[in-house]
Amino acid sequence: MRRELLMPPVTPSMTVGTISRWHVAEGQSVAAGDLLVEVVTPTATFDIEAEDAGHVERILVPAGTEGVKVNTPIAILLGAAGQACAQPLGVFAALDLEQREALRSPATGGKPRTGGGQGQSYREALRDALLAEMQADSSVILIGVDVAQNRGAPKVTQGLSDAFGPRRVVSVPALDEALFGMAVGAAFAGLKPVVALESWGRSIETLAASLTSAAQTFYLSGGRLAVPIVFRGPNGFSPGLSGEDARCVAAALAQIPGLKVAQPATASAARALLSAAIRDPGPVAVLEHDLLYTTREPAAAAAGDVRRGAARVARPGADVTIAAAGHAVTIALDAALRLTDEGIEAEVLDLMCVAPLDRSAIAASIARTGRLVTVEEAPVDLGVGAEILAFVAADCFGALKCAPVRIAGARAPMPYAAALQAVARPSADHVVRAVCAMMRGG
């Protein structure tokens, strides 16, 4: 059966939306729950899923089209009747046929055959890390609101409920105190819970007591009681969100003794760091980002050694070091590319983790460039950038050619108006202006 896919009215006030990107191509087979298209409105970014199995016959509105009115046909879908895709396709609708067959086949020995993060989206890399760790260790469980029914807000846990059942993929009511308490108790009992947060900014106030308890227990027990627990979810700015929903809490988490804080910027880093976090005997916070979930990296860029606690040089350069973590790395890379037009070669240092902080990599980069700019979404005061500058002033002062600079968010709650949001968070323009001024001044 042929049907039209319409631009949906998400809110009563919504009249138009922007087709940000298509997750599928014309002629591609899809299964129920597959992501079809990403839509951006002034207040939200969301994905439209396939309701039934079938294939995409035609895409009517290309990616990048703005001002698409509600109820406008954007694609034509053909039902699965008489099509090969009518057959069950296994655990993950988003995986290709070979990978789905590998998941069903006993010949794989219970291990997924995936692309190792190459060419994957950030979302898919996180999902594959969860899949691999849950297959390798039966004590790994997922806990969160809607992690089973709706695969979590960013669709990271898609297919895991079908693969492992409700005893290991546990959806709970939206009662944060009960959720966090249960997760810490499960870790004390010998399980390895992975807790899906809807938003770090919204959850941290309630979560603080559980984080502190989990982080200090190993030390206060003399190393006898491990707390293998992972908290993961989106952190920082997201279009249409304001206040606590859009704040970056990386610096606040890094101040908790005993808590490791990972902030991956790429798909390969997301997969490697989440896997390492699940295997860690202590508590780990994994900070993701709404603007990264659909991003992909080239296959060649995905290669290389990714280790927790070790920074990497995302782009080599000789004139200035730009240090960042998470989504701020994309801002730094954009700025570095634009700086080449000014004859400036910037080295971008992807911190990967903010606790522990790879101080040796920072020192080595500054020794090469003699200049430093830090970039982060959190407010400029008392942030990760401030800690880096304090370390550099104490240990690398002699290598500096000029004063280092911090680029960060405004010391204010994230506003709602888009024009104010652009001012309140760091951008490539901010970084380019700061670096150019630094180079002119020496």
WOWOSUL-V788403 format. One record per backbone hydrogen bond with DSSP energy under -1.0 kcal/mol. CO is the residue of the C=O (numbers start at 1). NH is the residue of the N-H. E is the energy in kcal/mol with one decimal. If there is no record, write none. Layout:
co->(CO | CO)
nh->(NH | NH)
e->(E | E)
//
This chain:
co->(1 | 3 | 5 | 5 | 7 | 8 | 11 | 15 | 17 | 18 | 18 | 19 | 21 | 25 | 28 | 30 | 31 | 34 | 36 | 37 | 38 | 38 | 39 | 40 | 44 | 46 | 48 | 48 | 50 | 53 | 54 | 55 | 56 | 58 | 62 | 65 | 68 | 69 | 72 | 74 | 74 | 75 | 76 | 76 | 77 | 78 | 80 | 83 | 84 | 96 | 97 | 98 | 99 | 100 | 101 | 105 | 106 | 108 | 115 | 117 | 121 | 122 | 123 | 124 | 125 | 126 | 127 | 128 | 129 | 130 | 131 | 132 | 133 | 137 | 139 | 141 | 142 | 143 | 144 | 146 | 151 | 152 | 157 | 159 | 160 | 161 | 165 | 165 | 168 | 170 | 173 | 175 | 176 | 177 | 178 | 179 | 180 | 181 | 182 | 183 | 184 | 185 | 186 | 187 | 192 | 193 | 194 | 195 | 199 | 200 | 203 | 204 | 207 | 208 | 209 | 210 | 211 | 212 | 213 | 216 | 217 | 218 | 219 | 227 | 229 | 230 | 231 | 232 | 233 | 234 | 238 | 242 | 243 | 244 | 247 | 249 | 250 | 253 | 256 | 260 | 261 | 261 | 262 | 263 | 266 | 267 | 268 | 269 | 270 | 271 | 272 | 273 | 274 | 275 | 281 | 283 | 284 | 285 | 286 | 288 | 289 | 292 | 293 | 295 | 298 | 307 | 312 | 315 | 320 | 321 | 322 | 323 | 324 | 325 | 326 | 327 | 327 | 328 | 329 | 330 | 331 | 332 | 333 | 334 | 335 | 338 | 339 | 339 | 340 | 345 | 347 | 348 | 348 | 349 | 350 | 351 | 352 | 355 | 357 | 358 | 359 | 360 | 361 | 362 | 363 | 364 | 365 | 366 | 370 | 371 | 372 | 373 | 374 | 378 | 383 | 384 | 385 | 386 | 387 | 388 | 389 | 390 | 391 | 392 | 396 | 397 | 405 | 407 | 409 | 410 | 414 | 417 | 418 | 420 | 424 | 427 | 428 | 429 | 430 | 431 | 432 | 433 | 434 | 435 | 436 | 437)
nh->(79 | 77 | 74 | 75 | 71 | 10 | 14 | 70 | 68 | 20 | 40 | 64 | 38 | 28 | 56 | 54 | 34 | 50 | 23 | 48 | 20 | 21 | 46 | 18 | 41 | 39 | 36 | 37 | 33 | 80 | 30 | 78 | 27 | 76 | 65 | 19 | 17 | 72 | 7 | 60 | 61 | 5 | 57 | 58 | 3 | 55 | 83 | 86 | 87 | 100 | 101 | 102 | 103 | 104 | 105 | 108 | 109 | 111 | 118 | 120 | 125 | 126 | 127 | 128 | 129 | 130 | 131 | 132 | 133 | 134 | 135 | 136 | 137 | 140 | 192 | 194 | 170 | 196 | 172 | 152 | 157 | 155 | 160 | 163 | 164 | 165 | 168 | 169 | 142 | 144 | 175 | 179 | 180 | 181 | 182 | 183 | 184 | 185 | 186 | 187 | 188 | 189 | 191 | 190 | 141 | 230 | 143 | 232 | 203 | 204 | 207 | 208 | 211 | 212 | 213 | 214 | 215 | 216 | 217 | 220 | 221 | 223 | 222 | 229 | 284 | 195 | 286 | 197 | 288 | 200 | 241 | 245 | 246 | 247 | 236 | 253 | 254 | 256 | 259 | 285 | 354 | 355 | 287 | 326 | 270 | 271 | 272 | 273 | 274 | 275 | 276 | 277 | 278 | 279 | 227 | 260 | 231 | 262 | 233 | 235 | 292 | 295 | 123 | 122 | 302 | 310 | 350 | 348 | 347 | 373 | 349 | 375 | 351 | 328 | 329 | 330 | 331 | 332 | 333 | 334 | 335 | 336 | 337 | 338 | 339 | 341 | 342 | 344 | 343 | 319 | 322 | 314 | 315 | 324 | 312 | 353 | 263 | 261 | 359 | 362 | 363 | 364 | 365 | 366 | 367 | 368 | 369 | 370 | 401 | 321 | 405 | 323 | 407 | 409 | 387 | 388 | 389 | 390 | 391 | 392 | 393 | 394 | 395 | 396 | 399 | 400 | 374 | 376 | 380 | 412 | 243 | 421 | 422 | 424 | 410 | 431 | 432 | 433 | 434 | 435 | 436 | 437 | 438 | 439 | 440 | 441)
e->(-2.6 | -2.9 | -3.6 | -1.1 | -3.5 | -1.0 | -1.3 | -2.4 | -2.7 | -1.2 | -2.6 | -3.9 | -3.0 | -2.1 | -2.5 | -2.4 | -2.4 | -2.4 | -2.5 | -2.5 | -1.8 | -1.2 | -2.6 | -2.8 | -3.2 | -3.3 | -3.2 | -1.2 | -3.2 | -1.0 | -2.9 | -2.8 | -4.3 | -2.9 | -1.4 | -2.4 | -1.9 | -1.7 | -1.8 | -1.7 | -1.7 | -3.2 | -1.9 | -1.7 | -2.7 | -2.1 | -2.8 | -1.6 | -1.6 | -2.2 | -2.6 | -1.9 | -1.8 | -1.4 | -1.8 | -1.4 | -2.0 | -1.2 | -1.8 | -1.1 | -2.2 | -1.9 | -2.1 | -2.5 | -1.9 | -2.1 | -2.6 | -2.6 | -2.2 | -2.4 | -2.1 | -1.9 | -1.8 | -1.6 | -2.9 | -2.6 | -3.1 | -2.7 | -1.8 | -2.7 | -1.4 | -1.6 | -1.6 | -1.6 | -2.5 | -2.3 | -1.2 | -1.6 | -3.3 | -1.9 | -2.4 | -2.5 | -2.9 | -2.1 | -2.5 | -2.1 | -2.3 | -2.3 | -2.3 | -1.9 | -2.3 | -1.6 | -2.3 | -1.3 | -1.4 | -2.3 | -2.4 | -2.8 | -1.9 | -2.1 | -2.8 | -1.6 | -2.8 | -2.6 | -2.2 | -2.6 | -2.7 | -2.1 | -1.4 | -2.8 | -1.8 | -2.7 | -1.6 | -1.6 | -2.1 | -3.5 | -3.1 | -3.2 | -2.5 | -2.7 | -2.2 | -1.3 | -1.4 | -1.0 | -1.6 | -2.4 | -2.2 | -1.9 | -1.8 | -3.1 | -2.0 | -1.5 | -3.0 | -1.5 | -2.4 | -2.3 | -2.3 | -2.9 | -2.1 | -2.1 | -2.3 | -2.2 | -2.2 | -1.6 | -1.1 | -1.7 | -2.4 | -2.9 | -1.3 | -1.8 | -1.8 | -1.6 | -2.5 | -1.9 | -1.4 | -1.9 | -2.6 | -2.1 | -3.4 | -2.6 | -2.7 | -2.3 | -3.1 | -1.3 | -1.9 | -1.0 | -1.1 | -2.3 | -2.6 | -2.1 | -2.4 | -2.6 | -2.1 | -1.9 | -2.1 | -1.1 | -1.3 | -2.2 | -1.4 | -2.7 | -3.3 | -2.0 | -1.4 | -2.3 | -2.4 | -2.9 | -3.5 | -3.2 | -2.0 | -1.5 | -2.6 | -2.3 | -2.1 | -2.3 | -1.9 | -1.1 | -1.9 | -2.6 | -3.3 | -2.1 | -1.9 | -2.5 | -3.0 | -2.2 | -1.7 | -2.3 | -2.6 | -2.1 | -2.2 | -2.7 | -2.6 | -1.7 | -2.8 | -2.3 | -1.5 | -1.2 | -2.3 | -1.8 | -1.4 | -2.2 | -2.7 | -2.4 | -1.9 | -2.0 | -2.6 | -1.7 | -2.8 | -2.5 | -2.1 | -2.6 | -2.5 | -2.2 | -2.0 | -2.7 | -2.2 | -1.8)
//
